[in-house]
Amino acid sequence: MIARIWRGVTLASRAEDYLEHLRETGLRDFTQTPGNRGVQVIRRVQGEHCEFQIISFWDSMDAVRRFAGKEAERSRYWDADEEFLLEMEPLVRHYEVAEFIENPLHSSQ
């Protein structure tokens, strides 16, 4: 399994709006791409900024390329992203997931 990690920063005052934008664009596209196993969005507010990290999980790099295109290490952006993001990071990081343990005591339901 592959973890694809992307980072973005927006104004803290726009964090909720940006999260809604993510739900309507990237998160929707992740989950509709064959080979996607799920996605997590984590964020933290630091002063007037809010840092987001998106960690998506994929069956393989071929599955990542179905989402990202031939240049899988390049960030993928949607038209309105420029309205929210303070900078457009060009690259993402990919990691092989060495271990993934779901805690049976805490289901996501």
Secondary structure by P-SEA (a helix, b strand, c coil): cbbbbbbbbccccaaaaaaaaaaacaaaaaaacccccbbbbbbbbcccbbbbbbbbbcccaaaaaacccccccbbbbcccccccccccccbbbbbcccbbbbccccccc
